[in-house]
Amino acid sequence: MSKSGLTSSELADQEDLAERQKFPRSLVLCSAQLTLGAGTGPCEILNISLGGVKLRLLAPLAGDAEATLTLEGYGTFKCHVAWRDEQYVGMEFVEDFDRISKLIWSLLENPETNKEQRRMPRSSVLWSGQLNAGARGAQCRVLNISPYGAKVRMLEALTHATHVSVKIERFGEFPADVVWRDGDYLGIKFHDDPDDIARIFGDAVPILRRWGG
């Protein structure tokens, strides 16, 4: 608990809101390498502004000091940690605004930067389900779904497994990998072919039925 009486998560939310008000953010999805302290690891840029970026770490990376963010084809950018929340990190740029502005425009003009978001239509749902990890299972809610995966909220505790399956009444059981965690929320990626997923859920979720058409 901080001196202000807010938790670290609440402080991060306040800082996030303040930066959003100061610097408009652009949604992107691209790979990068973050060097933090003595370590370097892969990450994904989820959004970017003149002030900084929100990253999802794809491997554990310790440290909260000055850092550098490297994007293949774009260069290396100095930054430092503004906040951390498990595998998510907010970084503030320590760079000239002109250089960051050129980076943002380059990313937005590059079709590869956001093709994943364009080709992954998501639809909000509210389905009861069960997430299974080996012989253990726990009740959950499926909050949104795409041909590639789903966002799930856990209603019961379950071991931090990577390989799972989600069982949804009416549709069946689907093997998946956990690709991110945030408290009770999980992001899972289906093993099945996206076309098969779109066909299975298409009658209940029209946007999936139209996917790829």
C-alpha positions in Angstrom: 0.0 0.0 0.0 1.4 3.4 -1.0 1.3 6.6 1.1 -1.8 7.7 -0.9 -3.6 4.6 0.3 -3.8 3.0 -3.2 -2.5 -0.4 -4.2 0.3 -0.7 -6.8 -2.4 -1.8 -9.3 -4.5 1.2 -8.6 -1.6 3.5 -8.9 -0.7 1.9 -12.3 -4.3 2.5 -13.4 -4.1 6.2 -12.4 -0.7 6.6 -14.2 -2.1 4.9 -17.3 -5.1 7.2 -17.3 -3.0 10.3 -16.9 -0.8 9.3 -19.8 -3.8 8.5 -22.0 -5.1 12.0 -21.4 -1.7 13.6 -22.2 -0.7 11.4 -25.2 -3.2 9.6 -27.5 -2.4 5.9 -27.8 -2.4 3.8 -30.9 -3.1 0.0 -30.7 -0.5 -2.1 -32.4 0.8 -5.6 -32.0 4.4 -6.2 -32.8 7.4 -8.1 -31.5 10.3 -6.4 -29.7 13.2 -7.1 -27.4 13.4 -5.4 -24.0 16.8 -5.0 -22.3 16.2 -4.4 -18.6 19.2 -4.3 -16.2 21.5 -7.2 -17.2 18.8 -9.2 -18.9 17.2 -9.2 -22.4 13.9 -10.9 -23.3 11.2 -11.0 -25.9 8.0 -8.9 -25.6 5.1 -7.7 -27.5 4.1 -4.0 -27.9 0.4 -3.7 -27.3 0.0 0.1 -27.6 2.2 3.1 -28.2 2.2 6.8 -27.7 4.7 9.7 -27.7 5.0 9.1 -24.0 5.7 5.4 -24.0 4.5 1.9 -24.6 2.6 -0.9 -22.9 4.4 -4.2 -23.2 3.6 -7.9 -22.6 6.6 -9.8 -21.5 7.0 -13.2 -23.1 9.7 -14.4 -20.7 10.5 -13.4 -17.1 12.7 -10.3 -16.9 13.8 -8.8 -13.6 14.7 -5.2 -12.8 13.1 -1.8 -12.8 15.9 0.5 -14.0 16.7 2.2 -17.2 16.0 0.0 -20.3 16.2 -0.1 -24.0 13.5 -1.4 -26.4 14.7 -2.8 -29.7 12.4 -3.2 -32.7 13.8 -5.1 -35.7 13.9 -2.7 -38.7 13.2 0.4 -36.5 16.1 0.6 -34.1 16.7 0.8 -30.4 14.9 3.3 -28.1 15.8 4.3 -24.6 13.1 4.1 -21.9 12.5 3.4 -18.2 9.9 1.4 -16.3 6.8 3.5 -15.3 4.8 0.6 -13.8 4.7 -3.2 -13.7 1.8 -5.7 -13.2 2.9 -9.3 -13.5 3.8 -9.8 -17.2 2.7 -6.4 -18.3 5.0 -3.4 -18.2 4.5 0.3 -18.9 7.6 2.0 -20.3 8.2 5.7 -20.7 10.4 6.9 -23.6 13.5 8.8 -22.9 13.8 10.0 -26.5 13.2 13.0 -28.7 9.5 13.3 -29.6 10.3 13.6 -33.3 12.0 10.2 -33.3 9.1 8.6 -31.4 6.6 10.2 -33.8 8.4 8.8 -36.8 8.4 5.3 -35.1 4.6 5.5 -34.5 3.8 6.5 -38.0 6.1 3.8 -39.4 4.4 1.2 -37.3 0.9 2.3 -38.2 1.7 2.4 -41.9 3.2 -1.1 -41.8 0.5 -3.7 -42.5 2.4 -6.3 -40.6 2.2 -4.3 -37.3 -1.5 -4.8 -36.8 -2.4 -7.7 -39.2 -2.9 -10.0 -36.2 -5.6 -7.8 -34.8 -7.3 -7.4 -38.2 -7.3 -11.1 -38.8 -8.5 -12.0 -35.3 -12.1 -10.8 -35.0 -13.2 -11.0 -31.3 -16.7 -11.2 -30.0 -17.9 -10.6 -26.5 -19.7 -13.6 -24.9 -20.6 -14.7 -21.4 -20.5 -18.5 -21.4 -20.0 -20.8 -18.4 -17.2 -23.2 -18.8 -14.6 -25.4 -17.1 -10.9 -25.0 -17.5 -9.0 -28.3 -17.1 -5.4 -28.8 -16.3 -4.5 -32.5 -16.2 -6.9 -34.2 -13.7 -7.9 -30.9 -12.1 -10.7 -28.6 -13.3 -12.1 -25.2 -12.2 -15.2 -23.3 -13.2 -14.7 -20.2 -15.4 -16.5 -17.7 -17.6 -15.6 -17.2 -21.3 -15.6 -13.4 -21.9 -14.6 -13.1 -25.5 -13.7 -15.5 -28.3 -11.9 -15.5 -31.6 -10.9 -18.2 -34.1 -7.5 -18.3 -32.3 -8.4 -18.1 -28.6 -10.4 -16.7 -25.8 -10.3 -14.5 -22.7 -11.4 -16.4 -19.6 -12.2 -15.3 -16.0 -11.5 -18.0 -13.4 -14.2 -18.5 -10.8 -12.1 -21.0 -8.8 -8.4 -21.4 -8.2 -6.4 -23.6 -10.6 -2.7 -24.4 -10.7 -0.7 -22.3 -13.0 -0.6 -24.7 -15.9 0.5 -23.8 -19.4 -1.3 -26.6 -21.3 -5.0 -26.7 -20.6 -8.4 -27.4 -22.1 -11.6 -25.4 -21.9 -14.9 -27.2 -21.8 -17.9 -25.1 -23.0 -21.4 -26.6 -22.8 -23.0 -27.0 -26.2 -19.7 -26.8 -28.0 -17.3 -29.3 -26.5 -13.8 -29.3 -25.1 -10.9 -27.6 -26.7 -7.1 -28.0 -26.0 -5.3 -24.7 -25.6 -2.2 -23.0 -24.2 -2.3 -20.2 -21.6 -0.5 -17.2 -23.3 -1.1 -14.6 -20.6 -2.4 -14.2 -17.0 -3.6 -11.1 -15.2 -5.1 -12.0 -11.8 -8.2 -14.1 -12.3 -8.1 -13.5 -16.1 -6.4 -15.7 -18.6 -5.8 -15.5 -22.4 -5.8 -18.9 -24.1 -4.8 -19.9 -27.6 -6.6 -22.8 -29.2 -4.7 -25.8 -30.6 -7.4 -26.4 -33.2 -7.4 -24.9 -36.7 -8.9 -21.4 -36.7 -11.3 -22.4 -39.5 -12.6 -25.3 -37.4 -13.1 -23.0 -34.4 -15.0 -20.5 -36.5 -17.2 -23.2 -37.9 -18.0 -24.7 -34.5 -18.9 -21.4 -32.8 -20.2 -19.7 -36.0 -23.9 -20.2 -35.3 -23.7 -18.6 -31.9 -21.2 -15.9 -32.9 -22.0 -14.5 -36.4 -18.7 -12.6 -36.6 -16.8 -15.9 -36.5 -19.1 -17.3 -39.2 -18.1 -14.5 -41.5 -14.4 -14.8 -40.6 -12.1 -15.4 -43.6 -15.0 -14.9 -46.0 
